[in-house]
Amino acid sequence: MFQLPEVNFLETDPQFYIDEQVREYETIAKRKLAVADPIYLLFKAVAYSRTKHAIRTNDALKQQLLWYSRGAKLDHKGNQWDTPRIGGDKARVTMRFLLESERIGVAYIKKGTLVTPNGDLLFTTLQDAVASDDHSYIDVLAECNVIGEIGNGFAPGDIAELLNPIKYVKGCVNVTTSAGGTEIEADEAYMKRIQAAPEKMSTAGSEEGYKFYTYAASPLISDVDPYTPIPGYVDVRFLLKNGEIPGEEMIEKVQTALSDKRVRPLTDKLTVSGPKIIEYAIEGKYYISRSKADIDAVKNKIEKAKVEFITWQSEKMGRDINPSKLVEMCVGAGAKRLDLTSPIFTVIERGQVAKINVNNLEFGGIEDD
């Protein structure tokens, strides 16, 4: 679909309308029209108005096609396939409330208890929880009070301030990284899901069907790989945007979505997880030609190219570790050559993703051309 040629229903070049009017006038008036003629200038003004109208009309007509549709019109396209746009979600995290060792009775964590990482952003517990005398802590799921990605990425230990004093509770700390917060689904991602929507009509648990429902679980999901290791078993691996590995909350969310009786065939035993990580290192030196005017600017571009390579390498499962790609990107950024000891070409299997663990590409010096 995405290789189709550009479509235009109306001409949007003002010169087209000028030439059209001039030809018609000259045919009727039996005389040539000079560029400085007041009538020619009038035709230019009319052409300007016609062009504006044509641009608006052309855009409206093009949005009848999925590739060009956006905003509310894209929502209507999705409605035709019972595929609504994914709304924004709030990030979730598991909070551990630490209990005093000497206490009489039970400790009670109320639903709605507030915790914060910084005093501004709040997380609220989602259920009541009770700890008996022999417990030293109690874990409770909490949700960010703001929709969007702002609540993501708080590593274990980052959320440690309790705003509601609780009897027998001496402190709190998050034990998982907050995740799952999403913005409202962007047009491009939504359009691709609508394109895949016919796959959900399959009742046989097709590969594309599992992909569709996995993507539908969250707009943060960027890559999905469902496969059958043995008959009757389905292993779904998925990856988040920018190569982020999904946490427990996101895996549970996808597991729930795929386990729905309207989605999973009764004979499928389903496993959902993040990809297996294959670590690699970048070690070596790069050299810059003496003829480059601004060496520091080139260094910055090469550093940026390296970061882009690391992201590229980690954002898709099954993507082989390819040092030639790193060389290509760095040379394109201004390096004369690279002398790499690592990485070497490594095949990455399906369900696996390459992640960097050593990042040591150094400036080796300046060389003559």
Secondary structure, 3 states (H helix, E strand, C coil): CCCCCCCCCCCCCHHHHHHHHHHHHHHHHCCCCCCCCHHHHHHHHHHHHHHHHHHHHHHHHHCCCHHHCCHHHHHHHHHHCCCCCCCCEEEEEEEEEEECCCCCCCEEECCCCEEECCCCCCEEECCCEEECCCCCEEEEEEEEEEECHHHCCCCCCCCCEECCCCCCEEEEEECCCCECCECCCCHHHHHHHHHHHHHHHCCCCCHHHHHHHHHHHCCCEEEEEEECCCCCEEEEEEEEHHHCCCCHHHHHHHHHHHHCCCCCCCCCEEEEECCEEEEEEEEEEEEEECCCCCHHHHHHHHHHHHHHHHHHHHCCCCCCECHHHHHHHHHHCCCCEEEEEECCCECCCCCEEEEEEEEEEEEEEEECC
